[in-house]
Amino acid sequence: MPEPKRITINYRVPYADTDQMRVVYYANYLTYFERTRNELMRACGYTYRDLETGGFALPVLEAHVNYHKPATYDDLLELTAWCSEFKGVRLTICCEVRRDGTLLAEGYTIHAHVSVQTLRPVRPSQEMLSALGFGRTPQ
């Protein structure tokens, strides 16, 4: 099986992302994960819009962040994401936040692939699996 696609985008920290000490507010890292996850899907050729048009969604089941060093106002961050696992209807997206190559935060989100109509878990399409780097339907 080929390596899952990894993407990195740059993001300059605006003042609005920081607290009174000009340090990025801890919850904003999950927003960075979301931003990068969207771009990962776009880079794979299967956008959230495609997913939703097909009648599916990816609600978050779990989110985890390990904080190593703070990001601050005006830092240029490198946000990296990749799909590490697609098992059954669960998708795990890993993310890293770096500044000049230094790891600031890392973590993951776990999503369920669900039908928008019923909000019940359903297996993903082969098209989506292939786009994210998984060649066959997960077990």
N, CA, C and O atoms as a DFTB+ gen file, in Angstrom:
556 C
 N C O
     1  1       0.844      -1.177       0.000
     2  2       0.000       0.000       0.000
     3  2       0.891       1.243       0.000
     4  3       1.852       1.297       0.767
     5  1       0.602       2.238      -0.834
     6  2       1.415       3.456      -0.857
     7  2       1.254       4.262       0.434
     8  3       0.264       4.125       1.153
     9  1       2.253       5.105       0.708
    10  2       2.192       6.001       1.866
    11  2       1.013       6.960       1.712
    12  3       0.797       7.492       0.624
    13  1       0.249       7.190       2.777
    14  2      -0.814       8.197       2.695
    15  2      -0.224       9.578       2.412
    16  3       0.888       9.894       2.836
    17  1      -0.972      10.371       1.706
    18  2      -0.531      11.718       1.329
    19  2      -0.367      12.590       2.569
    20  3      -1.200      12.555       3.475
    21  1       0.711      13.372       2.604
    22  2       0.975      14.372       3.647
    23  2       0.983      15.739       2.974
    24  3       1.521      15.898       1.878
    25  1       0.394      16.705       3.625
    26  2       0.458      18.065       3.093
    27  2       0.921      19.009       4.205
    28  3       0.698      18.772       5.392
    29  1       1.563      20.070       3.774
    30  2       1.978      21.125       4.702
    31  2       1.536      22.457       4.115
    32  3       1.770      22.747       2.942
    33  1       0.895      23.261       4.954
    34  2       0.512      24.612       4.552
    35  2       1.154      25.595       5.526
    36  3       1.452      25.247       6.668
    37  1       1.359      26.797       5.072
    38  2       1.887      27.855       5.936
    39  2       0.735      28.695       6.457
    40  3      -0.264      28.911       5.772
    41  1       0.900      29.159       7.680
    42  2      -0.128      29.988       8.309
    43  2       0.553      30.988       9.228
    44  3       1.289      30.603      10.137
    45  1       0.309      32.267       8.994
    46  2       0.866      33.321       9.845
    47  2      -0.127      33.604      10.966
    48  3      -1.302      33.861      10.703
    49  1       0.335      33.557      12.211
    50  2      -0.540      33.731      13.372
    51  2      -1.011      35.179      13.466
    52  3      -0.197      36.084      13.647
    53  1      -2.323      35.407      13.343
    54  2      -2.849      36.766      13.519
    55  2      -3.037      37.062      15.016
    56  3      -3.089      36.154      15.846
    57  1      -3.133      38.316      15.321
    58  2      -3.322      38.727      16.706
    59  2      -4.576      38.082      17.307
    60  3      -4.599      37.748      18.492
    61  1      -5.598      37.912      16.501
    62  2      -6.864      37.345      16.975
    63  2      -6.726      35.923      17.505
    64  3      -7.574      35.478      18.278
    65  1      -5.680      35.199      17.109
    66  2      -5.470      33.825      17.572
    67  2      -4.790      33.752      18.937
    68  3      -4.648      32.671      19.508
    69  1      -4.370      34.909      19.458
    70  2      -3.548      34.892      20.667
    71  2      -4.309      35.388      21.896
    72  3      -5.370      36.005      21.804
    73  1      -3.708      35.084      23.058
    74  2      -4.273      35.575      24.310
    75  2      -3.578      36.881      24.694
    76  3      -2.871      37.471      23.878
    77  1      -3.775      37.322      25.906
    78  2      -3.224      38.601      26.342
    79  2      -1.692      38.605      26.325
    80  3      -1.078      39.670      26.255
    81  1      -1.078      37.434      26.387
    82  2       0.385      37.335      26.376
    83  2       0.941      37.166      24.963
    84  3       2.140      36.951      24.786
    85  1       0.062      37.266      23.953
    86  2       0.401      37.093      22.540
    87  2       0.829      35.665      22.211
    88  3       1.529      35.424      21.228
    89  1       0.401      34.731      23.042
    90  2       0.636      33.305      22.820
    91  2      -0.636      32.726      22.214
    92  3      -1.740      33.087      22.621
    93  1      -0.484      31.821      21.233
    94  2      -1.662      31.215      20.606
    95  2      -2.491      30.494      21.672
    96  3      -1.988      29.638      22.399
    97  1      -3.754      30.855      21.745
    98  2      -4.696      30.239      22.671
    99  2      -4.787      28.750      22.371
   100  3      -4.896      28.357      21.210
   101  1      -4.743      27.923      23.400
   102  2      -4.619      26.472      23.235
   103  2      -5.675      25.848      22.328
   104  3      -5.358      24.936      21.565
   105  1      -6.906      26.308      22.391
   106  2      -7.975      25.715      21.590
   107  2      -7.817      26.008      20.104
   108  3      -8.378      25.291      19.276
   109  1      -7.063      27.045      19.750
   110  2      -6.875      27.370      18.341
   111  2      -6.082      26.306      17.594
   112  3      -6.149      26.236      16.366
   113  1      -5.339      25.485      18.307
   114  2      -4.621      24.404      17.630
   115  2      -5.594      23.438      16.960
   116  3      -5.288      22.878      15.907
   117  1      -6.756      23.244      17.563
   118  2      -7.760      22.383      16.919
   119  2      -8.306      23.045      15.657
   120  3      -8.660      22.355      14.700
   121  1      -8.376      24.363      15.647
   122  2      -8.758      25.074      14.430
   123  2      -7.679      24.898      13.365
   124  3      -7.993      24.743      12.185
   125  1      -6.424      24.919      13.768
   126  2      -5.328      24.674      12.823
   127  2      -5.426      23.259      12.257
   128  3      -5.188      23.040      11.069
   129  1      -5.778      22.305      13.111
   130  2      -5.959      20.926      12.637
   131  2      -7.071      20.877      11.592
   132  3      -6.933      20.215      10.564
   133  1      -8.166      21.575      11.854
   134  2      -9.301      21.599      10.920
   135  2      -8.894      22.233       9.593
   136  3      -9.215      21.711       8.526
   137  1      -8.198      23.341       9.662
   138  2      -7.739      24.044       8.457
   139  2      -6.877      23.112       7.601
   140  3      -7.045      23.033       6.384
   141  1      -5.960      22.415       8.254
   142  2      -5.043      21.529       7.536
   143  2      -5.770      20.298       7.010
   144  3      -5.478      19.832       5.908
   145  1      -6.704      19.772       7.777
   146  2      -7.493      18.613       7.333
   147  2      -8.270      18.949       6.063
   148  3      -8.339      18.133       5.144
   149  1      -8.847      20.127       6.008
   150  2      -9.557      20.555       4.800
   151  2      -8.619      20.599       3.602
   152  3      -8.972      20.140       2.516
   153  1      -7.433      21.147       3.797
   154  2      -6.467      21.245       2.702
   155  2      -5.917      19.877       2.315
   156  3      -5.606      19.644       1.147
   157  1      -5.795      18.979       3.277
   158  2      -5.379      17.606       2.964
   159  2      -6.387      16.961       2.025
   160  3      -6.009      16.375       1.010
   161  1      -7.652      17.064       2.356
   162  2      -8.678      16.467       1.504
   163  2      -8.683      17.117       0.124
   164  3      -8.836      16.430      -0.886
   165  1      -8.519      18.430       0.076
   166  2      -8.465      19.136      -1.209
   167  2      -7.281      18.636      -2.034
   168  3      -7.419      18.381      -3.230
   169  1      -6.119      18.497      -1.396
   170  2      -4.913      18.025      -2.098
   171  2      -5.068      16.592      -2.591
   172  3      -4.446      16.199      -3.578
   173  1      -5.892      15.819      -1.906
   174  2      -6.148      14.436      -2.319
   175  2      -7.174      14.349      -3.443
   176  3      -7.379      13.285      -4.028
   177  1      -7.814      15.472      -3.737
   178  2      -8.808      15.474      -4.806
   179  2     -10.184      15.047      -4.349
   180  3     -11.031      14.696      -5.169
   181  1     -10.418      15.074      -3.040
   182  2     -11.723      14.688      -2.494
   183  2     -12.043      15.657      -1.362
   184  3     -11.658      15.428      -0.215
   185  1     -12.749      16.739      -1.685
   186  2     -12.985      17.813      -0.730
   187  2     -14.152      17.505       0.212
   188  3     -14.928      16.575      -0.010
   189  1     -14.251      18.311       1.265
   190  2     -15.415      18.201       2.152
   191  2     -16.696      18.442       1.367
   192  3     -17.724      17.820       1.636
   193  1     -16.633      19.340       0.402
   194  2     -17.819      19.605      -0.430
   195  2     -18.221      18.337      -1.175
   196  3     -19.405      18.008      -1.247
   197  1     -17.233      17.619      -1.737
   198  2     -17.517      16.351      -2.420
   199  2     -18.167      15.365      -1.457
   200  3     -19.138      14.690      -1.796
   201  1     -17.615      15.297      -0.258
   202  2     -18.131      14.392       0.772
   203  2     -19.587      14.715       1.081
   204  3     -20.440      13.827       1.091
   205  1     -19.862      15.983       1.332
   206  2     -21.213      16.398       1.692
   207  2     -22.183      16.268       0.521
   208  3     -23.343      15.904       0.720
   209  1     -21.728      16.559      -0.688
   210  2     -22.571      16.393      -1.873
   211  2     -22.983      14.935      -2.028
   212  3     -24.083      14.631      -2.489
   213  1     -22.080      14.038      -1.634
   214  2     -22.381      12.606      -1.690
   215  2     -23.277      12.129      -0.563
   216  3     -23.659      10.959      -0.525
   217  1     -23.622      13.034       0.370
   218  2     -24.528      12.685       1.457
   219  2     -23.822      12.169       2.703
   220  3     -24.420      11.445       3.499
   221  1     -22.540      12.538       2.882
   222  2     -21.774      12.034       4.019
   223  2     -21.162      13.179       4.818
   224  3     -21.092      14.315       4.350
   225  1     -20.721      12.858       6.034
   226  2     -20.057      13.831       6.902
   227  2     -19.004      13.102       7.731
   228  3     -18.995      11.873       7.803
   229  1     -18.121      13.876       8.352
   230  2     -17.046      13.327       9.193
   231  2     -17.045      14.001      10.569
   232  3     -16.135      14.774      10.867
   233  1     -18.037      13.726      11.405
   234  2     -18.027      14.344      12.729
   235  2     -16.832      13.857      13.552
   236  3     -16.377      12.724      13.399
   237  1     -16.340      14.724      14.415
   238  2     -15.210      14.391      15.277
   239  2     -15.693      13.545      16.453
   240  3     -16.651      13.901      17.138
   241  1     -15.017      12.425      16.672
   242  2     -15.303      11.562      17.812
   243  2     -14.326      11.813      18.955
   244  3     -14.667      11.680      20.131
   245  1     -13.110      12.177      18.580
   246  2     -12.059      12.373      19.578
   247  2     -11.041      13.371      19.028
   248  3     -10.770      13.397      17.828
   249  1     -10.483      14.189      19.919
   250  2      -9.430      15.131      19.534
   251  2      -8.371      15.119      20.629
   252  3      -8.688      15.095      21.818
   253  1      -7.115      15.137      20.212
   254  2      -6.011      15.088      21.170
   255  2      -4.892      15.995      20.682
   256  3      -4.532      15.970      19.505
   257  1      -4.340      16.802      21.597
   258  2      -3.220      17.683      21.264
   259  2      -2.157      17.563      22.349
   260  3      -2.466      17.637      23.538
   261  1      -0.902      17.377      21.937
   262  2       0.251      17.474      22.827
   263  2       0.933      18.797      22.516
   264  3       1.320      19.052      21.375
   265  1       1.078      19.631      23.526
   266  2       1.703      20.938      23.361
   267  2       3.157      20.849      23.812
   268  3       3.443      20.382      24.914
   269  1       4.080      21.302      22.952
   270  2       5.504      21.235      23.272
   271  2       6.104      22.617      23.537
   272  3       6.819      22.811      24.520
   273  1       5.811      23.564      22.664
   274  2       6.315      24.933      22.793
   275  2       5.238      25.874      22.290
   276  3       4.441      25.491      21.434
   277  1       5.194      27.092      22.797
   278  2       4.133      28.011      22.357
   279  2       4.419      28.649      21.003
   280  3       5.566      28.928      20.654
   281  1       3.356      28.869      20.261
   282  2       3.402      29.717      19.068
   283  2       2.954      31.095      19.525
   284  3       2.166      31.216      20.463
   285  1       3.451      32.130      18.867
   286  2       3.124      33.493      19.271
   287  2       2.688      34.321      18.073
   288  3       2.808      33.905      16.921
   289  1       2.178      35.503      18.384
   290  2       1.720      36.430      17.361
   291  2       2.791      36.618      16.276
   292  3       3.969      36.810      16.575
   293  1       2.361      36.559      15.036
   294  2       3.142      36.804      13.830
   295  2       4.098      35.666      13.457
   296  3       4.853      35.793      12.492
   297  1       4.077      34.567      14.200
   298  2       4.881      33.405      13.801
   299  2       4.360      32.860      12.479
   300  3       3.155      32.866      12.229
   301  1       5.265      32.392      11.641
   302  2       4.875      31.682      10.429
   303  2       4.942      30.198      10.755
   304  3       6.020      29.644      10.974
   305  1       3.782      29.566      10.782
   306  2       3.691      28.162      11.168
   307  2       3.620      27.266       9.944
   308  3       3.099      27.653       8.898
   309  1       4.153      26.067      10.094
   310  2       3.982      25.019       9.096
   311  2       3.010      24.011       9.709
   312  3       3.306      23.395      10.733
   313  1       1.861      23.851       9.081
   314  2       0.825      22.933       9.544
   315  2       0.827      21.722       8.617
   316  3       0.633      21.861       7.409
   317  1       1.043      20.545       9.177
   318  2       1.123      19.317       8.386
   319  2       0.037      18.354       8.828
   320  3      -0.246      18.228      10.019
   321  1      -0.575      17.670       7.857
   322  2      -1.610      16.687       8.169
   323  2      -1.469      15.484       7.253
   324  3      -0.998      15.591       6.121
   325  1      -1.887      14.344       7.766
   326  2      -1.942      13.120       6.981
   327  2      -2.959      12.184       7.627
   328  3      -3.223      12.253       8.827
   329  1      -3.510      11.330       6.814
   330  2      -4.469      10.331       7.284
   331  2      -3.654       9.106       7.697
   332  3      -3.037       8.458       6.852
   333  1      -3.650       8.791       8.977
   334  2      -2.827       7.684       9.454
   335  2      -3.573       6.353       9.446
   336  3      -2.951       5.293       9.383
   337  1      -4.893       6.404       9.510
   338  2      -5.635       5.142       9.594
   339  2      -7.076       5.352       9.140
   340  3      -7.692       6.379       9.422
   341  1      -7.595       4.358       8.432
   342  2      -9.011       4.315       8.097
   343  2      -9.442       2.895       8.394
   344  3      -9.194       1.978       7.610
   345  1     -10.093       2.721       9.540
   346  2     -10.472       1.388       9.995
   347  2     -11.980       1.352      10.185
   348  3     -12.530       2.087      11.005
   349  1     -12.642       0.496       9.426
   350  2     -14.098       0.453       9.486
   351  2     -14.660       1.765       8.993
   352  3     -14.480       2.125       7.829
   353  1     -15.349       2.493       9.878
   354  2     -15.890       3.813       9.515
   355  2     -15.119       4.929      10.199
   356  3     -15.509       6.093      10.111
   357  1     -14.025       4.590      10.883
   358  2     -13.243       5.585      11.631
   359  2     -11.999       6.013      10.867
   360  3     -11.235       5.193      10.358
   361  1     -11.827       7.324      10.809
   362  2     -10.718       7.946      10.109
   363  2      -9.883       8.721      11.130
   364  3     -10.421       9.520      11.896
   365  1      -8.571       8.484      11.140
   366  2      -7.674       9.216      12.030
   367  2      -6.794      10.139      11.197
   368  3      -6.096       9.693      10.286
   369  1      -6.833      11.428      11.519
   370  2      -6.004      12.423      10.854
   371  2      -4.995      12.945      11.879
   372  3      -5.372      13.453      12.935
   373  1      -3.716      12.812      11.553
   374  2      -2.642      13.317      12.413
   375  2      -2.217      14.692      11.933
   376  3      -2.255      14.986      10.738
   377  1      -1.812      15.532      12.879
   378  2      -1.384      16.891      12.552
   379  2      -0.163      17.276      13.377
   380  3       0.018      16.830      14.510
   381  1       0.663      18.115      12.772
   382  2       1.812      18.701      13.458
   383  2       1.824      20.201      13.178
   384  3       1.468      20.651      12.088
   385  1       2.237      20.954      14.177
   386  2       2.409      22.394      14.034
   387  2       3.873      22.690      14.338
   388  3       4.368      22.382      15.422
   389  1       4.562      23.291      13.366
   390  2       5.985      23.615      13.526
   391  2       6.233      25.080      13.205
   392  3       5.473      25.722      12.480
   393  1       7.325      25.586      13.771
   394  2       7.831      26.914      13.442
   395  2       9.316      26.740      13.151
   396  3      10.070      26.304      14.021
   397  1       9.742      27.075      11.944
   398  2      11.147      26.897      11.536
   399  2      11.637      25.479      11.817
   400  3      12.780      25.281      12.227
   401  1      10.766      24.493      11.595
   402  2      11.127      23.096      11.779
   403  2      10.992      22.577      13.199
   404  3      11.073      21.368      13.415
   405  1      10.788      23.452      14.171
   406  2      10.653      23.045      15.574
   407  2       9.211      22.636      15.855
   408  3       8.278      23.388      15.570
   409  1       9.035      21.450      16.411
   410  2       7.697      20.949      16.726
   411  2       7.110      21.721      17.904
   412  3       7.672      21.726      18.999
   413  1       5.968      22.376      17.665
   414  2       5.277      23.127      18.708
   415  2       4.127      22.331      19.310
   416  3       3.899      22.363      20.519
   417  1       3.407      21.618      18.454
   418  2       2.259      20.825      18.906
   419  2       2.026      19.705      17.903
   420  3       2.344      19.828      16.720
   421  1       1.465      18.616      18.401
   422  2       1.112      17.488      17.542
   423  2      -0.124      16.830      18.123
   424  3      -0.404      16.937      19.316
   425  1      -0.844      16.157      17.272
   426  2      -2.029      15.475      17.762
   427  2      -2.793      14.822      16.645
   428  3      -2.273      14.603      15.550
   429  1      -4.039      14.512      16.938
   430  2      -4.869      13.827      15.956
   431  2      -6.338      14.075      16.266
   432  3      -6.710      14.467      17.372
   433  1      -7.146      13.836      15.261
   434  2      -8.595      13.799      15.428
   435  2      -9.086      12.492      14.836
   436  3      -8.572      12.021      13.822
   437  1     -10.079      11.919      15.476
   438  2     -10.709      10.700      14.972
   439  2     -12.130      11.071      14.567
   440  3     -12.865      11.712      15.319
   441  1     -12.499      10.649      13.356
   442  2     -13.800      10.994      12.774
   443  2     -14.569       9.726      12.435
   444  3     -13.976       8.678      12.176
   445  1     -15.882       9.828      12.438
   446  2     -16.743       8.753      11.947
   447  2     -17.262       9.165      10.574
   448  3     -17.644      10.317      10.372
   449  1     -17.276       8.239       9.646
   450  2     -17.859       8.473       8.326
   451  2     -19.336       8.121       8.451
   452  3     -19.688       6.956       8.635
   453  1     -20.208       9.140       8.349
   454  2     -21.639       8.925       8.580
   455  2     -22.477       9.424       7.410
   456  3     -22.043      10.257       6.614
   457  1     -23.672       8.894       7.335
   458  2     -24.673       9.395       6.391
   459  2     -25.264      10.672       6.970
   460  3     -25.638      10.709       8.143
   461  1     -25.351      11.723       6.154
   462  2     -25.947      12.975       6.606
   463  2     -27.428      12.776       6.896
   464  3     -27.977      13.380       7.818
   465  1     -28.062      11.936       6.111
   466  2     -29.508      11.722       6.245
   467  2     -29.865      11.024       7.554
   468  3     -30.821      11.416       8.223
   469  1     -29.101       9.986       7.927
   470  2     -29.449       9.199       9.115
   471  2     -28.539       9.460      10.314
   472  3     -28.868       9.082      11.439
   473  1     -27.395      10.105      10.075
   474  2     -26.351      10.315      11.080
   475  2     -25.824       8.996      11.647
   476  3     -25.285       8.953      12.753
   477  1     -25.987       7.935      10.879
   478  2     -25.481       6.616      11.265
   479  2     -24.181       6.336      10.513
   480  3     -24.012       6.778       9.376
   481  1     -23.267       5.605      11.144
   482  2     -22.004       5.253      10.474
   483  2     -22.241       4.410       9.226
   484  3     -23.075       3.504       9.219
   485  1     -21.492       4.725       8.174
   486  2     -21.523       3.958       6.928
   487  2     -20.104       3.840       6.395
   488  3     -19.272       4.718       6.621
   489  1     -19.838       2.766       5.697
   490  2     -18.503       2.583       5.116
   491  2     -18.255       3.641       4.044
   492  3     -19.164       4.009       3.300
   493  1     -17.022       4.123       3.974
   494  2     -16.683       5.124       2.960
   495  2     -16.614       4.515       1.565
   496  3     -16.448       3.307       1.401
   497  1     -16.745       5.370       0.578
   498  2     -16.649       4.923      -0.809
   499  2     -15.210       4.566      -1.150
   500  3     -14.270       5.051      -0.520
   501  1     -15.054       3.721      -2.142
   502  2     -13.718       3.369      -2.621
   503  2     -13.002       4.613      -3.156
   504  3     -11.784       4.735      -3.029
   505  1     -13.762       5.530      -3.751
   506  2     -13.201       6.778      -4.270
   507  2     -12.533       7.581      -3.150
   508  3     -11.421       8.082      -3.317
   509  1     -13.220       7.699      -2.007
   510  2     -12.656       8.445      -0.893
   511  2     -11.428       7.741      -0.333
   512  3     -10.410       8.380      -0.066
   513  1     -11.519       6.444      -0.156
   514  2     -10.384       5.674       0.373
   515  2      -9.159       5.817      -0.522
   516  3      -8.049       6.044      -0.040
   517  1      -9.364       5.684      -1.793
   518  2      -8.245       5.801      -2.755
   519  2      -7.660       7.203      -2.725
   520  3      -6.440       7.362      -2.766
   521  1      -8.508       8.220      -2.653
   522  2      -8.029       9.600      -2.629
   523  2      -7.142       9.860      -1.418
   524  3      -6.158      10.593      -1.520
   525  1      -7.477       9.270      -0.276
   526  2      -6.715       9.482       0.945
   527  2      -5.514       8.538       1.072
   528  3      -4.773       8.599       2.053
   529  1      -5.326       7.671       0.079
   530  2      -4.144       6.815       0.087
   531  2      -4.383       5.420       0.597
   532  3      -3.429       4.696       0.883
   533  1      -5.635       5.025       0.719
   534  2      -5.969       3.672       1.159
   535  2      -6.581       2.933      -0.023
   536  3      -7.653       3.300      -0.505
   537  1      -5.908       1.907      -0.481
   538  2      -6.286       1.260      -1.733
   539  2      -7.511       0.397      -1.699
   540  3      -8.111       0.141      -2.743
   541  1      -7.911      -0.068      -0.512
   542  2      -9.059      -0.967      -0.450
   543  2      -9.942      -0.595       0.716
   544  3      -9.538       0.151       1.608
   545  1     -11.170      -1.130       0.702
   546  2     -12.105      -0.869       1.777
   547  2     -11.532      -1.376       3.091
   548  3     -11.023      -2.496       3.140
   549  1     -11.600      -0.571       4.177
   550  2     -11.054      -0.995       5.453
   551  2     -11.840      -2.147       6.034
   552  3     -13.021      -2.326       5.733
   553  1     -11.185      -2.919       6.862
   554  2     -11.813      -4.090       7.515
   555  2     -12.669      -3.664       8.677
   556  3     -13.272      -4.507       9.342
